[in-house]
């Protein structure tokens, strides 16, 4: 093993052990919401990263730890009701920080990874844009660019959790690089878009080009949407399948749909996107190449005329 590989391995092992201890403290909290028998397994992937990415990786690690260590800053008796004005102020503040879209939902236990737990069922779901030029081109330094986006987004998520605490609410931030829930499904529940065949969230604003994070909070009256207007994407994806056909590693595997799944399974161990920041499934997705409304209108015409 090279010096660089050994250095990265030692850091990863040390960080993961510390993270497991912090996660266990959440699992042991009274009233913690835990996974159930339908919950997915979390798969760890050893991302191939250059040595120059080590400072960014260290920063990501510190911010993930802050997700847990900052829980001590939650108020002893948190507020549970937020005014419409506060929600609007929060959204404006988030968008001033570069957050693209914000949604709200109650977290179903089946979206929590096995052996994980969260402290509040009320979720604020956040997205941040992945640059289209980075997606559409094989640029040098792509992995480092991806890590820097995770790092910046993770910091913003923690800042927003602190913003809630300052107003008397409890909050548990969940980092975009690693969290306790499956993010694309959570964002779908929040009405931000729909989980496509690629297992990526597809939204009107960005197609498949976004990172996702979440904040679990004591606010019980979040403006949760009752219906998801993007459900038509499921039928569109069933008729498309470009992400499956274009994947160079056959990492997107079709399976029998169950428990509301989209009928595919991602294999992170072989996925170049998980390992080497490949973006082919994003690049080839029609929602990356064309406007959301134009695709919707065209698809509605085709299905109506059948």
Long-range contacts (C-beta under 8 A, 24 or more apart in sequence): 4-51, 7-51, 7-54, 8-49, 8-54, 8-57, 11-54, 11-57, 11-58, 11-61, 12-46, 15-61, 15-64, 16-44, 18-65, 19-64, 19-65, 19-178, 22-65, 22-68, 22-69, 23-68, 23-116, 23-117, 23-180, 25-68, 26-68, 26-71, 26-117, 26-118, 26-119, 26-172, 26-180, 27-115, 27-116, 27-117, 29-117, 29-119, 31-119, 32-117, 32-118, 32-119, 33-107, 33-109, 33-112, 33-117, 33-118, 33-119, 33-120, 33-121, 34-109, 34-112, 34-116, 34-117, 35-109, 35-110, 35-112, 35-113, 35-114, 35-115, 35-116, 35-117, 36-109, 36-110, 36-112, 38-109, 38-110, 38-259, 39-109, 39-110, 39-111, 39-112, 39-113, 39-114, 40-113, 40-114, 40-182, 41-113, 41-114, 42-113, 42-114, 42-116, 43-268, 43-269, 45-268, 45-269, 45-271, 45-274, 45-275, 46-275, 47-143, 47-274, 47-275, 47-276, 48-143, 48-275, 48-276, 49-143, 49-144, 49-147, 50-143, 50-144, 52-144, 53-143, 53-144, 53-147, 56-144, 56-147, 56-148, 56-151, 57-147, 59-151, 59-155, 60-147, 60-150, 60-151, 60-154, 60-175, 60-177, 63-151, 63-154, 63-155, 63-158, 63-175, 64-154, 64-175, 64-177, 64-178, 66-158, 66-173, 67-158, 67-161, 67-172, 67-173, 67-174, 67-175, 70-158, 70-161, 70-162, 70-165, 70-173, 71-119, 71-172, 73-162, 73-165, 74-165, 74-170, 74-171, 74-218, 75-165, 75-168, 75-169, 75-170, 78-168, 78-169, 78-170, 78-218, 79-167, 79-168, 79-169, 79-218, 79-219, 80-169, 80-218, 80-219, 80-220, 80-221, 81-219, 81-220, 81-221, 82-169, 82-219, 82-221, 82-222, 86-167, 87-222, 87-223, 90-160, 90-163, 90-164, 93-160, 93-163, 94-126, 94-156, 94-160, 97-156, 97-159, 97-160, 98-128, 98-129, 98-152, 98-156, 99-126, 99-127, 99-128, 99-156, 99-160, 100-127, 100-128, 100-129, 100-205, 100-206, 100-210, 101-126, 101-127, 101-192, 101-203, 101-205, 101-210, 102-126, 102-127, 103-187, 103-190, 103-191, 103-192, 103-225, 104-190, 104-222, 104-223, 104-224, 104-225, 105-186, 105-189, 105-190, 105-191, 105-222, 105-224, 105-225, 106-189, 106-224, 107-181, 107-186, 107-189, 107-216, 108-189, 110-259, 111-181, 111-182, 111-185, 111-186, 111-189, 112-180, 112-181, 113-180, 113-181, 113-182, 116-180, 116-181, 117-180, 118-172, 118-174, 118-180, 118-181, 118-216, 119-170, 119-172, 119-216, 120-170, 120-172, 120-216, 120-217, 120-218, 121-216, 122-216, 122-217, 122-218, 122-219, 122-220, 122-222, 123-181, 123-186, 123-190, 123-214, 123-215, 123-216, 123-217, 123-222, 124-160, 124-214, 124-215, 124-216, 124-217, 124-219, 124-222, 125-183, 125-186, 125-187, 125-190, 125-192, 125-212, 125-213, 125-214, 126-153, 126-156, 126-157, 126-160, 126-212, 126-213, 126-214, 126-215, 127-187, 127-192, 127-201, 127-203, 127-205, 127-206, 127-210, 127-211, 127-212, 128-152, 128-153, 128-156, 128-176, 128-210, 128-211, 128-213, 129-206, 129-209, 129-210, 130-206, 130-209, 130-210, 130-211, 130-279, 130-282, 131-209, 132-209, 132-288, 134-279, 135-209, 135-279, 135-282, 135-283, 135-288, 136-279, 136-283, 136-288, 142-277, 142-279, 143-276, 143-277, 145-277, 146-277, 149-211, 150-175, 150-176, 150-177, 150-211, 153-211, 153-213, 154-213, 157-213, 157-214, 157-215, 160-215, 161-215, 164-215, 164-217, 164-219, 169-217, 169-218, 169-219, 170-217, 170-218, 171-215, 171-216, 171-217, 171-218, 172-215, 172-216, 172-217, 173-213, 173-214, 173-215, 174-213, 174-214, 174-215, 174-216, 175-213, 176-211, 176-212, 176-213, 179-213, 179-214, 181-214, 183-212, 183-213, 183-214, 184-212, 186-212, 186-214, 187-212, 188-228, 188-230, 189-228, 190-224, 190-225, 191-225, 191-227, 191-228, 191-229, 191-230, 193-230, 193-233, 194-228, 194-230, 194-231, 194-233, 194-234, 195-262, 196-233, 196-237, 196-243, 196-262, 196-285, 196-287, 197-237, 197-238, 197-240, 197-241, 197-243, 197-244, 197-252, 197-262, 197-263, 197-264, 198-243, 198-244, 198-252, 198-264, 198-266, 198-281, 198-282, 198-285, 199-252, 199-262, 199-264, 199-265, 199-266, 200-243, 200-281, 200-282, 200-285, 202-230, 202-233, 202-285, 202-287, 203-230, 203-292, 204-230, 204-292, 204-293, 205-292, 207-282, 207-285, 207-287, 207-288, 207-292, 208-281, 208-282, 208-285, 208-287, 208-288, 209-282, 209-288, 232-296, 232-299, 232-300, 233-287, 234-262, 235-299, 235-303, 236-295, 236-299, 237-262, 238-263, 240-286, 242-284, 242-285, 242-286, 243-281, 243-284, 243-285, 246-280, 246-281, 246-284, 247-271, 247-280, 247-281, 248-272, 248-278, 248-280, 252-281
